[in-house]
Amino acid sequence: MFVFFVDIMKIEFWSIGKQHDAGIKSSIEDYSKRIQKYCALKWEIIPVPKNAAMLSEYDLKRQEGKMILEWLDKDTTLIALDEYGKEMDSIALAQFITKKTNMGSKKLVFLIGGAFGLDEAVLKKADFKWSLSQLTFPHQLARLILAEQVYRAFTIIKNEKYHHK
């Protein structure tokens, strides 16, 4: 069903905010280790600008967006997690990752925005906008859901027993 070349792909999870919360950290690390059986994985926790409390929502998103755009390189496929993005089930996510890899994507970056979401410039730059759910999740939980779903996608791609449907 899937043709996938794992050894040539890297995945990065970028999240604006604080380091992983202690209560959820071990679960995030567990899924991260599991993903590394399939491809290289890196987390980037992007700190909130120091003067964030003094900034308007617009200015904060703009500063965060500027920083993100500076970090992106031309070989990156950017997947922005956004409440208005397209929802996918786990099988569609596996197909999406497979398709991007087969199209030559070397690095997929999944980006979780700050407290107010992502700047419009980042959303325009994104190759895909993905909504985890119509529900609203705390940032820390969104990180865990992201890691688990990407792991689940790899088990689907490899036809392993983790995913049941």
N, C-alpha and C positions, 0 to 999 in steps of 0.2 A: 504493500500500500504506500509506503513512504520510501523515498530514496534520499538519504541524508549523509552528508560528509561532515561529521562532528569535529574531526581533528583540525579543520581549517577555520572554525568559527570561534569567536569570543563573545561572551555576553557580559555586559556591565549593567548593574542596577545603580542608578543615581537617585538620591533622595535629598531634598532640601530639608534641613532641620537638625535635630539633636541626634547623637549617637543612639544606637539601638537601646530601647528600654530594657532594663535588667530582667523584667518579667517575661519578655518575649524573645530576648536575645538568643537563648539556647535553641529555640525552635527555628529561628531564622538561620542560625549557624548550621543546624542539622540539615535543613533543606539545601543550603548553599553547598555543603559538602557533598550531598547527593548529586547535585547538578554537576559538580566538578568531575564526576565519573564520565560525563558526556562531552563536556567542553570546558574551556577556561572561563572562570567567573571571577568578577571583581565587583566589590561594593564601593561606591563613592558617596560618602555622606557630606553634602555640601552645607557648610555652616550658613546660618541666617546672617545677613549683614549686621555688623555691630550696632548700628544706629536704627535697627528695625522698628523699635517702639516709637521712634520719632517720625517715621515715614508714613505717608498715606498708603492705602492698599495699592493704589496705582503705582506709586514710586517704588514700593517694596518689590512688587512683581517685576517692575522694569529693571531694577538693580539685579535681582536674581536671574532674570532672563539674559541680561548682558553677560553675566558671569558664565552661564550655561553655554551661550553661543560661542564664547571665547574658548571653551573647553572642547567643543565639537571639532572633529577633524573630518575631512572630506570623505573618508571611507566608512563613516558611521551611518548606520541605519537607525534613525531616532524614532522610538515608539513612546509617545507622550501619553501618560495615564491622565485622562481627563473625563470629568463627569459627563461631558457631552459627546464623548467618543463612541465608537462602535463597540457593542457588546459581542463577545464571542464565547462559545462554549469551549470546553477543554480540547475537543477534537479539532475544532476550527483553529485554536491556538497552535496545536501541533502542526496542522497544515500550513499555517502562516509562517512558522519558524522554518519548516522544510522548504517552503517556496522561497523565502528570503535567502536561505543558504544556497539553494540550487541556482538562484539568480546571481550568485557571486558575492553576497554580503559577507564581509569578513568580521564585522563587529555590529552586534545589536545592542543598543543602549535603551533600556527601559527607564523612563524618567518619571519620578513622583515629584510633583511641584510642592511649593511651600503652602503655608496656611491658607492663602487666598487663591491657590491654583497657579497656573502657568501664564506667563506673559504672552500676549498675542504674537509677538515676534517669534517666540519659541514654538508656539502652536503652528504657525505658518511654515516654519522650518521642518517640522516633524514629518516623517514619511508616513506615519500612521498615528491616529488618535484612538486610544483604547480605553473603554470604560470597564472597570472590574465588575460593576454592578450599578443598579439604580439606587442602591442603598449608599449611605454616607458612612465611611469608615475612618477611625482615627489613623493618623499617619503610620504609627507603628504597626497596626493591624494590616494596613494596606501593604506594607513591606512583606509581612509574613504571607499574606495571600498571594502576592506576586511571586515570591520564591516557591511556594507550594505549587502554584499553577504552572510555572515554567518547568519545575521538576516533573509534574504530572504529564506535561506535553512531551517531555523526553521519553517517559515510560510508554506513552502511546506510540511515539515514533519507533521505538525499539520493540514494540509489541510485548511489553513486560506486564506482569500481573497487577501492578499498583492500581491502575484505572479499571473500574468496573462499570459497565453500562449495560 
